[in-house]
């Protein structure tokens, strides 16, 4: 056992002995005739007020040491201690200076006790998940508890305390009412602690939590018996007749002090509160049956109020009946609003806060029925986000969620006129626009796409957005057909580069082997995969962020010069944007090394074509795998990773090798050659037939030379005419 553990056990043992010493001291002093110190009763001072003071000091000290929810717990206990200590100090002063039997009630000091009870209930909420429940459910629980307390208070008042206080000097029916409140609050605390114990039966209780629960249970028992103890004090000939009640209450406060001692001597400085789950009450048991009980109680109180309302002691019954009626009205309103909110929540997407697919189908049916009767139009605009899976793989699920939420907010802010925005899946939105023609729907869709793209890009993210429009009654006659048509239009729009919008007509077709939604998803995913991966590669090296784009421009121009077939040109353009995707797996210290690389660093760098092949394979871009894997092979077989030579190297890889080398030679960033265009051409020519294919390198050098001599444009050497040729190549 560690020294800290031994010291903790010793402190706990000594603390337990403390209350025994207090009781022993009080008994010993009482046995020798010392009943009070000055005019303060000795028993109250030693075994009642001292424990409350200890709880106050210890809980404040703990509140400084702990954090978060546990700090609130100990601050609340400190507040309870202050209120109870103030109240009990007043009572002790009154007993010692005015009347040894204590003050009559009701009295102002009871407000302090009521405040302490409120804080105790707050502590009970911290010990369970009550605070995390929806506001309306908490309000309904509160009204249910309040209604039960009103009924129980009247029952205890009429059948218990009213008869008891007839024997108390100077007591009135008001005293009986005030006294009836204590047992009711005690019952509430005991019932709440039963809930806490039931909620925590699956948790491993810590020692200080067990002691805290015991202390609260003792506090509840003390409140239940306080009415009877007060009557005994006021009617007994010996003012010290209820000393054992004082001892019992004092022990409850001392147990709470021991809870602070156990917490202070625990090993962990910070602990989670780990609140227990509240038990689930079924709809029949909790909502209907309890409402029936309260309703029957209201009827009974109403009848009783009619019979005793003309007597002074019957006034509390009348007031209770009126208060219970107000509670039941409020409860009915809260429950109705809760049902409405729950019904609305069933139609709301939890991530975006937009209406979901269930609401979309119901709303669209009603809108089409209205449009048919009013002879007007309805547009269904489907909007898709492409490549969320790739975004999630690279940036994590939170990044993908941020993209969806950002697009949802942009669409919500941009949707104007009589429109309803819904979402069916994470990457698919549908906007219902009522009373618009095709031209207005097209303008609205394009506006939303631009606004969404700008919103996403402003947060440093890249997505592919497309839209498909279907019109009622021109495109379809039913809600299901209208959504299907807009989905088909979206699938066609997904095949367009950039921001694409397509209006459905019967001549549009998609692949007969795929559903429209699947075709849309695959096309958007491929396009966004390319953009996201390329952006991820360039972001690894801040000095060469546009390297992939520059290589793609050069490859596009050279593809036209070499008159490549359409299929080869498409593979080349995609591979040129992603040829260095394997750099994602290369350590930063290797990529940003200012000097010559060591042998180990070079080996790591030469792994990037293989790593790129693996990444692109998992992303489904299988057609460009050979071009990416072999773009560092040399014509003479001295390259890597497989040492291929001559025509065994794919043509796309040979073209990439020249374009990549030239871009690196003229680059001015870290690792770049910083050469002029003419010097870079000379270096390419020098390495022809060793590193580069002569049939690729020679046309490339002539192309760059012609472009540069015609219109020098700096590092890239691409003229306006060449840029237009690149754009045409990218459109292949």
Secondary structure, 3 states (H helix, E strand, C coil): CCHHHHHHHHHHHHHHHHHHHHHHHHHHHHHCCCCEECCEEHHHHHHHHHHHHHHHHHHHHHHHHCCHHHHHHHHHHHHHHHHHHHHHHHHHHHHHHCCCCCCCCCCCHHHHHHHHHHHHHHHHHHCECHHHCCHHHHHHHHHHHHHHHHHHHHHHHHHHHHHHHHHCCCCCHHHHHHHHHHHHHHHHHHHHHHHHHHHCCCCCCCHHHHHHHHHHHHHHHHHHHHHHHHHHHHHCCCCCCCHHHHHHHHHHHHHHHHHHHHHHCCCCCCCCCCCECCCCCCHHHHHHHHHHHHHHHHHHHHHHHHHHCCCHHHHHHHHHHHHHHHHHHHHHHHHHHHHHHHHHHCCECCCCCCECHHHHHHHHHHHHHHHHHHCCCEEEEEEEEECHHHHHHHHCHHHHHHHHHHHHHHHHHHCCCCEEEEEEECCEEEEEEECCCHHHHHHHHHHHHHHHHHHHHHCCCCCEEEEEEEEECCCCCCHHHHHHHHHHHHHHHHCCCCCEEEECCCCCCCCCCCCHHHHHHHHHHHHHHHHHHHHHHHHCCHHHCCHHHHHHHHHHHHHHHHCCCHHHHHHHHHHHHHCCHHHHHCCHHHHCCCCCCCHHHHHHHCCHHHHHHHHHHHCCCHHHHHHHHCCCCCCCCCCCCCCCCHHHCCHHHHHHHHHHHHHHHHCCCCCCCCCCHHHHHHHHHHCECCCECHHHHHHHHHHHHHHHHHCCCCCCCCCHHHHHHHHHHHCC
